Amino acid sequence: MVKVPSPDLPPPPQAAAPVVTASSTAASAAVRPRPVIVPSLARRVAEAFLALKRSSDPRHARFVTYSRSLHRKESPVPGSAAAPTTSPGRRPAAASAEVGGICSELIRLDTTNRGEGDSEGERAAAEYVAGLLSDAGADPVVVESAPGRASTLVRIAGTDPSHPPFLVHGHLDVVPAEASDWTVPPFSGAVEDGCVWGRGAVDMKGSLAMTLAVVRQRLREGRRTRGDLVLAFLADEECTGEFGSRYVVTEHAGWFEGVTEAVSESGGFSVTAPGGARVYPVAVGERSTAWMRLTAHGTAGHGSKPAPDNAVAELCHAVSRLASYRWPVRLTPAVRALVTELGDILGEPVDQDRPEEEAERLGQIGKLFAGTVRNSANPTRLDAGYKVNVIPGSASAQVDGRYLPGLGEEFLATVDRLLGPRVTREFVNHEEALPGDPSGPTFTALADALRAEDEAARPVPYVMAGGTDGKSFARLGIRSFGFAPLLLPPDLDYQAMFHGVDERVPVAALEFGTRVLDRFLDTR
């Protein structure tokens, strides 16, 4: 294993960042004027972070050397043709040089979100992001929905006030990682075998790093989008979004005035098809989210006594019925269109009457639609009892439910039938699906940017099995595309790394992504 040791990088800035709290905005929540972008105290964060640069502290020199080494030492994607070339001086060389270092630093900021309000590190990450943007001349603001639950917002003026603004959003938090399962420490940000390793490399600090690197270079070069460019780096996506996207669209909606479209996570990465074609799925929709808490009630008593209404037993029976239920296959128009297009790319039809068998046959390509041909309800948590010889009076479970567009009533009716009359349900999180519609110039621009950097690219629209902050922004009439462009090795199962062990992203793929994203922003 080739190792590039992570240097003793300067810690994230600890200076005070501008904070707008929930309480400070409550009185004016109903008033949503066009935001006035004013000089931000976030510049203090940048000044604290950049003090090393102006001093003789050797840590800054090691940081610069480290970032540049990522760019120099990385080779083209293994197993692929030579890395696509671009016009000299046309694309952001500096952004490519620093994207790996930014990704590594973001991973080293542990932003684990355990759910139910239990999170850490989001404030430090928000300040780090604000410092990078402020250093490049932007005026970001850090907003807090609750102590420590911070997001960073910035709106960069475009060259044409009459042109529609555009949003790029992503989340700072990550799911937990069990260190003993990993090859490398999950919050080390280690660079090994040409990849940045760690929790969030895929979901989604690699994407954040690409956005930051590209925007920083464009600001330094004085290259503005035609319309305003709005950036949102958010807390709490890995739970309900209550402290992140839901908060900002409710309490800070003015930042997004005029925005109708956005890009975010979970799309734009390459998947090598049988025969060698490189398919780039661009997400245009999502399934609905229905996280539920199930509760069974019974009579509490001694564990040695008969218990005809044992709450634990009743709950387990209900959960078993739900988990073993085989939901019917339903191909939505968007999924049917994807399957048809994949057949055209492969040069052979994909049997739409047997989509799950076809998905298994097609391997990684099949994963693009395997999770979106049925509703699903997966039990994920159980909570019952407090001592082995005590029958509890209640027991509960949590279920991650997802359903296809238009099937909400059918889904919930089926859940209720399977649970039976002695188990109740309540929503922990419920958000309706985003319809899958690739029509319009934005999808075309995303596809063109991919093809400009990879002549073998075959962009296709797809629907995500999971969900993103896009559902929150849809409340403001904003349509989100999943687009985090990466040119990946054919043998890398990137989709399996979402929330997985040994999460990692190739540095060369991040560099490719900066070039694609820069091209796309030229069209905004």
N, C-alpha and C positions, 0 to 999 in steps of 0.2 A: 504494500500500500504506500503510495507516494503521499507524503504529508507536507503541507505548508503550515508551519506553526503559527498560531494566532499571536501577534505581538501584544505587548502590554499597552493596549490602547487606552487613551484617556477616557475616563468614565463619562457617562452622559451628564450634561450640565445640571447643576442643582440650584442655579439661581432662580429667583422667582419669575414665573411666566405669567402672562396676562390671563386671568381667569374670570369667566363670566359664570356665576353659579346659578342653580335653579331658582333660588330665592330672589336673586337680583333681577331676574327676568320675569318673574310671575306677574308683577303688576302691569307689565306692558305686553303680555303674551298675545293679547287680542290685536295689537297694532303691529302690522308687518310692513313698514315702509321699505323702500329700496335701500339696501345697506349702504352706508357710507364707509368706504375703506379708509380708515385713519391709521396714522403711525401707531404701531403696536409695541407694547412693552416686551413682546417676544424678542425684540432685538437684544434685550439684556441677556437672554438665553444664549443667543449666538455669540455675544461678546464674551460671555464666560467660557463658552466652548472654544472660541478662537483665541483665547488668551495664550494657549499653548503655542499656537502658530507664531505669535508675535514674540514669544520668549525664546530662550535657548533650551527649553525643556526637550530632551531627546525623544520623548514619546511621540511628539508630533511628526518628527522625521520618520520614525518607524511606521507610523500610521500611513504616511504618504507612500513610503517604499512598499508597504504591504499591499495597499490598494493597487499600485501600479504593477506589482508582481502578478496579481491576478490576471491582468490584461495581457502581460507579456508572455506568461507561461502557458496560457490556455490554448489548446489546439482545437481544430474543428471538431464537430460532434462525431464521436466514434461511430463507425459504421455508415456514415453518410458521405455524400459527395463533399467536395471542398466547400467550406463555408461560403455562402453567397457573398458576392462582392457588391460594393456600392460606389457611387461616384466619389472620388477623392475630395475630402473637405465638405461633402454634402451632409453627412450624418454625424451624430455627436460622439466624437472619439473620447472626449473627456467624460461624458456620461457613461460610456462603456467601461472606462478605466475605473470609475469609482463605484459602480453599481454593486459589485461583489462585496466591497468593504462595507457599504451601507447595509446590505442584507445581513452580513455577519453581525454588525453592531445591533441591528434591530432584534435579531434572535437572542443576543446576549442580554437584552432587556426582557426579563421574564414577565410576561403579561398573561399568565395563566388565568383563565376564567373558569371557575368551578361551578358556576351557576348559582341561582337564588341570591344574587347580590354579592357573592364571594369571589372577588377578583383582586389582582394586585398588579402593579407595574404600569397600568395604563397612563397614569399621570406622567411618569418618567418618560415613557415612549412619546406621549403627545408633546412634551417639552423638547425632546430630542428632535422630533420632526419639525417643530416650530423653529428651532435653532438653525437647522439646515436650510429651511426656506428663507428665514430672515437674513442669513448670511449671503444669500443670492439676491437680496433686494426686495423680497416680498414682505407683506405685513400680516402675518398669521395671527390668529387669536385662539387661545386655548379656552374651551368652555367646559364646565363641570356640571354634571347632572346630580352628582352626590360626591361626597369627599373621596377623592382619588379616581373617580370615574370620569376621565377626561377625554375629550376629542379635540382635534385641531382643524380649524376652518380657515380658508383663505380664498379671496376672490381677486384674480389678477385681471386688470382692465385689458380689453382687447383693442384692436385698432379701429373698429367700427361699432359704435354704440347701438346701431340699429340691427346688428347681426345677433342671432340667438346665442345666448351663453351656453356653455357645455360643462358638464360635471364629470369629474373622475373621483370615485369614492372607493374606500377600502377600510378594512378593520385592523385595529392594533392588537386585539386580544387573540389568544390561542387556546386550544383545548389542553387539558393536563397531559403530562407525559410521565411515564414510569421509568425512571432513569435506569433501573436494573435490566430493562428489556433492550436497551439501546447499545449499539456498538460504540458510540461516542456520547459524551454527556449532552443531553438534549438542549441545553441552553448555553452551549459553548460557542456556537457559531463557527465551529471548526471548518477549515478548508482542507479537504482530503480528496485525492483522486479527481481533482478538477471540479469538485462540488462543494457548495456551502451546505453544511449539515446542521440540523437542529429543528426543534419544534417551531413551525411557522414558515419554514423555508418554502413550502408549497402553499400553505393556507395561512396568511397570504403575504408574508413579509418580503418574499422575493418580488412580488408584484408592486408592493409599496416602494421598494428600493428602486425599481425601474422608473416609476412615476417621479420619485424625488430626484433621481439622477438626471432625467430628461428635462424636467421643469427647471432645475437649477442651471443647467447649461443654457437653455433657451433664454432664461432671464439674464444671464451674464452676457449673452450675445445680443440682447435686445430684440429677440425674435418673439413676437406676440401672436397669439391666435387672433383671428378676425373678431370673433365675439369674446366676451369675458370667459375666462377659464376659472371654474370653481373647483377647489379641491377639498375633500372631506376625509380625514383620517379618524376613524370612529372607534369608540369603545363598544363592548358588549354584543358584538354580532354572534358570538358563539353561544349566547343564551337567547334572550328574547329581543334584544335591541332596545329594551326599556331605557337603559342608561346611555345609549348611543344614538343610533339612527332614529328611533322613535322620538327621542328627546329633541334632537336638532330639528326634525321636520315640524315639531310642535312649537318649540320655544324659540327657534332661530330660523324660521322659514324664510325670512327676508334675504338671507344669504343665497337662496336658490331661486329668487324671483326671475322669471323669464326662462328658466331652464326647462327643457322638454325631453332631453335625452342625456344619457350617461353611459360610461363604461365602468366595469368593476371586475370582480373575480370570476374564476371557474370557466374559462374558455380561452380559445386562441392558442392552445398548446398543440403540438404536432403528435399525431398517432400514425405510425407506419402501418399501412394496410398490407395484406398478403399481395405480393407482386411488387411492393416497393413504393406505392403512391403514398404521399404524405398528406393526411387529412387533418385539417385544422377546424375543430368544432367551435363555432362562435355561439354562445348561449343567447337565445332569444326569449326564453320563458322558463318557468319553474312549476313544479307541482305545489299544491296547497300544503300548508303546514298545520297539523292538528296534534299538538302535544297535549296529552291527557293524563290526569291523575284519576286512578280507579280506586274506589274505597268499598270494602265489605265490612259490615257490622255484625256482631254476634254477642253472645253472652260471655262475659269474662268469668274465669273461675280457675279452680285448681287443675293442674295438668294431668292429674291421675283420674279425673272424673270424665264420664261420657259427655260429649259436647256435640249435640246434633246440629247446632248452628255455629260451628267453629269458623270464625272470620278468616283465619289463615287458610283453611281448607277451601272455603268458598271462593276466596280470591284466587288461589292457585288453579282451581278448576276453570274459572273464568279466563284467566290469563292463558292457560293452556289451549282453550278453545279458540281464543283470538289469535294466538301465535301459529296454530296449525291450520287456520283457515286459508284456503287457496282462493285468492281474489281473482275474478275473471279478467282475462286479457282484453284490453280496450286500446286500440290505436287511435290517438287523436290525430287530427289533420296534420299538425306539425311533426309528430313522430312518424306518421306514414310518409310524409314528404322526405324526411331524413333517410328512412330506410330505402326509399326509391332512389334517392341520389347516391347513397352508398353503393347500391347495386350498379348504377351507371359507372361509378369510379372503379369498382372491382371488375367490371366487364362481365358480370353474371347477375341474374336477378336474385334478390333476397326474398325468400318465401314469407310474405306478410301474414299468412295463416299459421305460421309456426315461428313467431318472432323470438321466443326464448331459446328454442333449439338452435336457431340461426345465430343468435347472439353468442351462445357458447361456442359454436363452430368458428366464429370470426374472431374470437379472442379479444384483444384490446379494442378493436373496432366495434365489436359487438357490445362492449360496455357502454358505448355512447347512447344506446337505446334500451339496454336491458333493464335499467331501473325505472323506465318511464312507460312501460306497457301495462302496468297494474297499479292499483292502490296498494298501500302497505301499512301494517300496524305492528311495529316491533316492540315488545316489552324490553325495557332498559333498566328499570330499578324496582326493587322490592323493599318494603319497610313494614316490619311487623314484630310485635313482642318486645319484652325487655328482660325475660328470665325463662329458663328452660321449663320450669314447672308451673308457669302461669299462662293460662290461655288468655290472650289479649282480647279486648272488646272490639278492636278494629284492626284492619290491615289494609295497606295501600300499595299501589304499584304505579309506575309511570310508563307511558307508552308513547313512542314516537310514531305518530300517524301522518301519512302523506297521501293525498288523493289528487287525481287528475282533474283538469279544468272541467267544470260543469257536473262533477259527480259528488258534490258535497253531501246532498241529502241522502243519496244512496249509501254513501260511505258511513255516515253516522247512524243510519237506520240499521245497517248490517252490524256495526259495532254494538249497538244496544241489544240486538237480538242475540249475539254471541255472549255478551256479558250476563244476560239473564236479569231477573227482577231484583236479585239480592245484592247486586253490585252497581254502584252509581259512578258516574263519570263527571268530570269538570275539566274545562280547558286550562292548561298551563300557558299555552301560546297557540293562537289561532289566527292564521293569515291566509287570505285567498290566493289562488294561483295567479301567476303572471302569464297571460296568453302568449303563445309562441308565434311571432309574426316577423319574418325577416324582411318584409317589404320596406322600401325607402332607401334614400341615398346613404344613410349612415352605415348600414350593413355593407353596401357596395364599397364604401371608403375603407372599412375595416378589411374587407377581402383584398382590395387593391394594395393596401399597405403590406399585407402578408406576401402577396405575389411579387411585389417589388423587391423584397429581400430574399425570397425563396421561390425560384421559378417553378419548382415542383409542387408548390402549395396548392391544395384543393380545399378551400374554405367551404364549410357547410354549416347551416343553422341547426342547432339542436336544443332540446329542452332538458334542463337540469332535474335530476331526481331529488335533490335537496333544495335548500333555500338560501337566500342572501338578504343583505340590507336593501336590495332592489325593491322588495315588497313595501318597505317603509316609504321610500321615495316615490313609489307609485301613488301614494296618497296625495302627493303634490302634482300629479299628472306627469311625472318623469318616467320615461321608459328606459330601462337599463339593459345593456348588452354585457354578457360575460366575455371579457377580452383581456387576458394576461398573456401576450404572445411569447411563446417559447419554442425553439427548434430543438427537439429532444432526440437522444439516441434511440434507435429502433427497439432495443431490448430493455428500455427503462419503462417500468409499469408506473407511470406518473399518477394515474388515477387511483392506484392503490395506496398512495402515500398521503392522501387527505386523511388526517387524523391517525395516520399509521405510525409504525415504529421505523426508526432510521430515515425519517423524512429528510429529503435533500433535493437540491436543484443544481444543475450544472452551471458554472459561471459563464460558459460560452452561451448557454441558452438565455441567461439574463442579458448578456451583451446584445444578442440578437433581438431580444425584446425591446431594448432601448431604441434600436434603429427603427423597428416597426412602429413603436408608439410615437416616435418623433415624426415619422412620415404621416401618421394618422392625424396628429395634432396640427400639421400644416393645412389640413382640410377644414379645420374648425374655424 
